[in-house]
């Protein structure tokens, strides 16, 4: 397992993290969840990621009971990350990043986890109703009170991340150290603004769904019925929604085909190749792996030390390229934002290239 700085902080975390979203469910009952956490630490992992809404709070409780059942020399190695913001009840104020809701959400998370302090407390998403100053002020007070060590963001767009960082810097509040975002070979649009903003500000990226709901494991076939024991085959609204996005994308299947070839050439599984690709992308601190079984987890953990050769990476990059329209993220838009000390302006060079080739000139 490789260790990397948690963003700009001095804390080191493993390049694979253990996700707990299924802990305490029939898929991953408590005994299985305990075994996974034990195996994860034995393999050198140390970052556990959870949230107050995972399985209605049962996931946090499961982690808390595991922490209580293990000796201090084991649990002291664990870096605990949780989140607050998502709706936890029917009352209008039981959601968002207001001081009121986050205070209650954090207090509840600490109680479930049976800890006094959480290492990384992440805003689960942007809240358009709460001023960012109010949110950051609460997080500042929670850090000062010893309830939080570091602040993180999750699912923030580029401008939202920049506003949070700049506002924190201006007011002297703790600056977020991480961005948790969906990032995988089938979801590279994250690179356009979110990853770019994180890189610019020194936030470490925690990649969730690095295997694209199982599509990047290579176990699904284009146009074939999904097995009922897989996420894509379950009658679960969230799984059905995410799976449908991948199911109907030719780029997803192109990426899967490339993964199978790369995996065969490197003597690994498609899942291991997909995980290696994402944990070695610029700015990525760790990829969050979630497994239903200990066997699945063991297979995924071997990817922590896997580095694909340049030809394999290029093959995956090519197959998974989102190929955006020329503007704003394609060649034309990117050239307008490009500038180097000695080379001609990229935009002028691009226009001249089109002119020389007889192609359309954009201006």
C-alpha positions as CSV (number, residue, x, y, z in Angstrom):
1,X,0.0,0.0,0.0
2,X,1.3,3.5,-0.9
3,X,0.8,6.4,1.5
4,X,0.1,9.9,0.4
5,X,-0.6,13.2,2.1
6,X,-4.2,14.0,2.8
7,X,-4.3,17.0,0.6
8,X,-2.1,19.8,2.0
9,X,-2.2,18.3,5.5
10,X,0.5,16.4,7.2
11,X,-1.6,13.3,7.7
12,X,-0.8,10.3,5.5
13,X,-3.4,7.9,4.1
14,X,-3.4,4.8,2.0
15,X,-3.9,5.1,-1.7
16,X,-6.9,2.8,-1.4
17,X,-9.7,3.6,1.1
18,X,-12.4,1.4,2.4
19,X,-15.9,2.5,1.7
20,X,-18.6,1.5,4.1
21,X,-21.9,2.3,2.3
22,X,-23.1,-1.3,2.4
23,X,-22.0,-2.0,6.0
24,X,-24.9,-3.4,8.1
25,X,-27.0,-4.3,5.1
26,X,-28.0,-7.9,4.1
27,X,-25.3,-7.7,1.5
28,X,-22.6,-6.9,4.0
29,X,-23.7,-7.8,7.5
30,X,-21.8,-6.8,10.6
31,X,-19.6,-9.9,10.8
32,X,-18.6,-9.5,7.1
33,X,-18.0,-5.7,7.6
34,X,-15.7,-6.5,10.6
35,X,-13.7,-9.0,8.5
36,X,-13.3,-6.4,5.7
37,X,-12.0,-3.7,8.1
38,X,-9.6,-6.2,9.7
39,X,-8.3,-7.3,6.3
40,X,-8.0,-3.7,5.1
41,X,-5.8,-2.8,8.0
42,X,-3.8,-5.9,7.7
43,X,-3.1,-5.0,4.0
44,X,-1.8,-1.6,5.1
45,X,-4.9,0.5,4.5
46,X,-5.9,3.1,7.0
47,X,-8.6,5.4,5.6
48,X,-12.2,4.4,6.3
49,X,-14.9,6.5,4.6
50,X,-18.5,6.6,5.8
51,X,-21.4,9.0,6.0
52,X,-24.3,9.8,8.3
53,X,-26.8,8.6,5.7
54,X,-25.2,5.3,4.8
55,X,-27.8,2.7,5.6
56,X,-29.7,5.2,7.8
57,X,-26.7,5.6,10.1
58,X,-26.1,1.8,10.5
59,X,-22.8,2.0,8.6
60,X,-21.4,4.5,11.1
61,X,-22.7,2.4,14.0
62,X,-21.0,-0.7,12.5
63,X,-17.7,1.2,12.3
64,X,-18.1,2.4,15.8
65,X,-18.7,-1.1,17.2
66,X,-15.7,-2.4,15.3
67,X,-13.5,0.4,16.8
68,X,-14.7,-0.5,20.2
69,X,-14.0,-4.2,19.7
70,X,-10.4,-3.8,18.6
71,X,-7.3,-2.9,20.7
72,X,-6.1,0.7,20.8
73,X,-2.9,-0.1,18.9
74,X,-5.1,-1.2,16.0
75,X,-7.7,1.6,16.0
76,X,-5.1,4.3,16.5
77,X,-3.9,3.6,12.9
78,X,-7.3,4.4,11.5
79,X,-8.1,7.7,9.8
80,X,-11.9,8.1,10.0
81,X,-13.7,10.2,7.4
82,X,-17.5,10.9,7.5
83,X,-19.9,13.3,5.9
84,X,-22.9,15.5,6.7
85,X,-25.4,17.5,4.6
86,X,-27.8,15.0,3.1
87,X,-31.3,14.8,4.3
88,X,-31.7,12.8,7.6
89,X,-35.4,13.3,8.2
90,X,-38.6,14.9,7.0
91,X,-38.2,18.2,8.8
92,X,-37.2,21.1,6.5
93,X,-34.1,21.7,8.6
94,X,-32.9,18.1,8.6
95,X,-30.7,18.7,5.5
96,X,-28.1,21.1,4.2
97,X,-25.0,22.8,5.5
98,X,-26.5,25.2,8.0
99,X,-25.0,25.6,11.4
100,X,-28.1,24.0,12.9
101,X,-28.1,20.9,10.8
102,X,-24.4,20.3,10.7
103,X,-24.1,20.7,14.5
104,X,-26.7,18.0,14.9
105,X,-25.3,15.8,12.2
106,X,-21.8,15.9,13.5
107,X,-22.9,15.2,17.1
108,X,-24.9,12.2,15.9
109,X,-22.0,10.9,13.8
110,X,-19.6,11.2,16.7
111,X,-22.0,9.3,18.9
112,X,-22.5,6.5,16.3
113,X,-18.8,6.2,15.7
114,X,-18.1,6.3,19.5
115,X,-15.3,8.8,19.1
116,X,-14.6,12.3,20.3
117,X,-13.0,13.5,17.1
118,X,-13.4,12.6,13.4
119,X,-10.3,13.0,11.3
120,X,-12.0,14.2,8.1
121,X,-15.4,15.8,8.1
122,X,-16.8,16.3,4.6
123,X,-19.6,18.4,3.3
124,X,-21.5,15.7,1.3
125,X,-22.7,18.2,-1.3
126,X,-23.2,21.9,-2.0
127,X,-26.1,23.6,-0.3
128,X,-27.5,26.5,-2.4
129,X,-29.6,27.8,0.6
130,X,-26.9,28.3,3.1
131,X,-24.2,31.0,2.8
132,X,-20.8,29.4,2.6
133,X,-19.6,31.8,5.4
134,X,-22.1,30.2,7.8
135,X,-21.0,26.7,6.9
136,X,-17.3,27.4,7.2
137,X,-17.8,29.3,10.4
138,X,-19.4,26.2,11.9
139,X,-16.6,24.0,10.7
140,X,-14.1,26.4,12.2
141,X,-15.8,26.2,15.6
142,X,-16.0,22.4,15.4
143,X,-12.2,22.2,14.6
144,X,-11.5,24.6,17.6
145,X,-13.7,22.4,19.8
146,X,-11.7,19.3,18.9
147,X,-14.5,17.5,17.1
148,X,-12.9,17.7,13.6
149,X,-9.3,17.6,12.6
150,X,-9.7,18.3,8.9
151,X,-12.4,19.6,6.6
152,X,-13.3,18.1,3.2
153,X,-15.7,18.6,0.4
154,X,-17.7,16.1,-1.7
155,X,-19.4,16.5,-5.0
156,X,-18.6,20.2,-5.2
157,X,-18.2,21.7,-8.7
158,X,-15.2,23.7,-9.6
159,X,-16.6,27.1,-8.8
160,X,-18.1,25.9,-5.6
161,X,-14.8,24.4,-4.5
162,X,-13.0,27.6,-5.3
163,X,-15.5,29.7,-3.5
164,X,-15.2,27.5,-0.4
165,X,-11.4,27.7,-0.4
166,X,-11.2,31.4,-1.1
167,X,-13.7,32.2,1.5
168,X,-12.0,30.1,4.1
169,X,-8.7,31.7,3.3
170,X,-10.1,35.2,3.5
171,X,-11.7,34.6,7.0
172,X,-9.0,32.5,8.4
173,X,-11.1,29.4,8.6
174,X,-9.7,25.9,8.1
175,X,-9.2,25.4,4.4
176,X,-10.6,22.1,2.9
177,X,-7.9,19.5,2.3
178,X,-9.9,17.1,0.1
179,X,-12.5,16.8,-2.6
180,X,-14.4,13.5,-2.8
181,X,-15.8,13.1,-6.3
182,X,-17.0,10.4,-8.7
183,X,-14.0,9.6,-10.8
184,X,-13.3,6.6,-13.0
185,X,-12.6,5.6,-16.6
186,X,-16.3,6.1,-17.5
187,X,-16.6,9.4,-15.6
188,X,-13.7,11.6,-16.7
189,X,-15.8,14.7,-17.0
190,X,-14.7,15.2,-13.4
191,X,-11.3,16.3,-14.9
192,X,-12.8,19.4,-16.7
193,X,-13.4,21.6,-13.6
194,X,-13.6,19.6,-10.4
195,X,-10.2,17.9,-10.5
196,X,-8.6,21.0,-12.0
197,X,-9.9,23.2,-9.2
198,X,-8.7,20.6,-6.6
199,X,-5.3,20.4,-8.2
200,X,-5.0,24.2,-8.3
201,X,-5.8,24.5,-4.6
202,X,-3.9,21.6,-3.3
203,X,-6.9,19.5,-2.4
204,X,-6.4,15.7,-2.5
205,X,-9.0,13.9,-4.6
206,X,-10.8,11.0,-3.0
207,X,-12.3,9.1,-6.0
208,X,-15.6,7.4,-5.3
209,X,-17.1,4.7,-7.5
210,X,-13.7,4.0,-9.1
211,X,-15.2,0.9,-10.7
212,X,-18.3,2.6,-12.1
213,X,-20.8,0.6,-10.2
214,X,-19.1,-2.6,-11.2
215,X,-19.0,-1.9,-15.0
216,X,-15.2,-1.6,-14.9
217,X,-14.8,-5.0,-13.4
218,X,-15.5,-6.6,-16.8
219,X,-18.2,-8.8,-15.4
220,X,-21.0,-7.3,-17.5
221,X,-21.5,-7.8,-21.2
222,X,-23.0,-5.3,-23.6
223,X,-26.8,-6.0,-24.0
224,X,-26.8,-9.0,-21.6
225,X,-29.1,-9.4,-18.6
226,X,-27.5,-8.3,-15.4
227,X,-27.2,-11.0,-12.7
228,X,-29.5,-10.3,-9.7
229,X,-26.7,-10.5,-7.2
230,X,-24.9,-7.5,-8.8
231,X,-25.6,-3.9,-8.2
232,X,-26.8,-3.3,-11.8
233,X,-29.1,-6.3,-11.4
234,X,-30.8,-5.1,-8.2
235,X,-34.1,-3.4,-7.9
236,X,-32.6,-0.4,-6.1
237,X,-33.4,3.1,-7.4
238,X,-29.9,4.5,-6.9
239,X,-28.1,1.5,-8.5
240,X,-30.6,1.4,-11.4
241,X,-30.0,5.1,-12.0
242,X,-26.2,5.0,-12.0
243,X,-26.1,1.7,-14.0
244,X,-28.4,3.1,-16.7
245,X,-25.9,6.0,-17.2
246,X,-23.1,3.5,-18.0
247,X,-25.3,0.9,-19.7
248,X,-26.2,3.2,-22.6
249,X,-22.8,4.8,-23.1
250,X,-20.7,3.5,-26.0
251,X,-17.7,5.0,-24.3
252,X,-18.3,2.8,-21.2
253,X,-18.1,-0.3,-23.3
254,X,-15.1,1.0,-25.3
255,X,-13.4,1.4,-21.9
256,X,-14.4,-2.0,-20.7
257,X,-13.0,-3.6,-23.9
258,X,-9.7,-1.7,-23.5
259,X,-9.6,-2.8,-19.8
260,X,-10.0,-6.4,-20.8
261,X,-7.1,-6.1,-23.2
262,X,-4.9,-4.3,-20.8
263,X,-5.7,-6.6,-18.0
264,X,-4.8,-9.7,-20.1
265,X,-1.5,-8.1,-21.2
266,X,-0.6,-7.3,-17.6
267,X,-1.8,-10.5,-16.0
268,X,-4.3,-8.7,-13.8
269,X,-8.0,-8.4,-13.6
270,X,-10.0,-5.5,-15.3
271,X,-10.9,-4.2,-11.8
272,X,-7.3,-4.0,-10.7
273,X,-6.3,-2.2,-14.0
274,X,-9.2,0.3,-13.5
275,X,-8.2,1.0,-9.9
276,X,-4.5,1.4,-10.8
277,X,-5.5,3.9,-13.6
278,X,-7.5,6.1,-11.2
279,X,-5.2,6.1,-8.2
280,X,-2.3,7.2,-10.4
281,X,-4.2,10.1,-12.0
282,X,-2.9,13.6,-11.2
283,X,-4.1,14.9,-7.8
284,X,-5.7,11.6,-6.6
285,X,-4.9,10.8,-3.0
286,X,-7.0,7.7,-2.7
287,X,-9.7,5.7,-4.4
288,X,-12.6,4.4,-2.3
289,X,-13.3,0.8,-2.8
290,X,-16.4,-0.8,-1.5
291,X,-17.0,-4.6,-1.6
292,X,-19.8,-6.9,-0.7
293,X,-17.5,-9.7,0.3
294,X,-14.1,-10.2,1.7
295,X,-13.0,-12.0,-1.5
296,X,-13.9,-9.0,-3.6
297,X,-12.0,-6.7,-1.3
298,X,-8.9,-8.9,-1.3
299,X,-8.8,-8.7,-5.1
300,X,-9.2,-5.0,-5.2
301,X,-6.5,-4.3,-2.6
302,X,-3.8,-5.8,-4.8
303,X,-4.2,-2.8,-7.1
304,X,-2.6,-0.5,-4.5
305,X,0.8,-1.5,-5.7
306,X,0.1,-1.9,-9.4
307,X,1.4,0.6,-11.9
308,X,0.5,0.1,-15.5
309,X,3.1,0.7,-18.2
310,X,2.8,3.9,-20.3
311,X,1.3,2.0,-23.3
312,X,-1.4,0.5,-21.2
313,X,-2.3,3.9,-19.7
314,X,-2.4,5.4,-23.1
315,X,-4.7,2.7,-24.4
316,X,-7.1,3.3,-21.4
317,X,-6.9,7.1,-21.8
318,X,-7.8,6.9,-25.5
319,X,-10.7,4.5,-25.0
320,X,-12.1,6.6,-22.2
321,X,-11.6,10.1,-23.6
322,X,-14.9,12.0,-23.2
323,X,-14.2,13.8,-26.5
324,X,-16.0,17.0,-25.5
325,X,-17.4,19.5,-28.0
326,X,-14.9,22.1,-29.1
327,X,-16.1,24.6,-26.6
328,X,-15.7,25.1,-23.7
329,X,-13.7,21.9,-22.7
330,X,-12.6,20.7,-26.2
331,X,-9.6,21.9,-28.2
332,X,-11.0,25.3,-29.1
333,X,-12.0,26.3,-25.6
334,X,-8.9,24.8,-24.0
335,X,-6.7,26.7,-26.5
336,X,-8.3,30.0,-25.4
337,X,-7.1,29.3,-21.9
338,X,-3.6,28.1,-22.8
339,X,-0.4,30.1,-22.7
340,X,3.2,29.1,-22.6
341,X,6.3,31.3,-22.2
342,X,8.0,30.6,-25.6
343,X,5.5,28.8,-27.9
344,X,2.9,30.6,-30.1
345,X,-0.5,31.2,-28.6
346,X,-2.4,27.9,-28.7
347,X,-5.5,29.4,-30.1
348,X,-3.7,31.0,-33.0
349,X,-1.9,27.8,-33.7
350,X,-5.1,25.9,-33.6
351,X,-6.8,28.3,-36.1
352,X,-3.8,28.1,-38.4
353,X,-3.9,24.3,-38.2
354,X,-7.5,24.3,-39.3
355,X,-6.8,26.8,-42.1
356,X,-3.8,24.8,-43.4
357,X,-5.9,21.6,-43.4
358,X,-8.9,23.2,-45.1
359,X,-11.0,22.7,-42.1
360,X,-13.5,25.1,-40.6
361,X,-12.0,28.2,-39.0
362,X,-13.4,29.1,-35.6
363,X,-13.2,32.6,-34.2
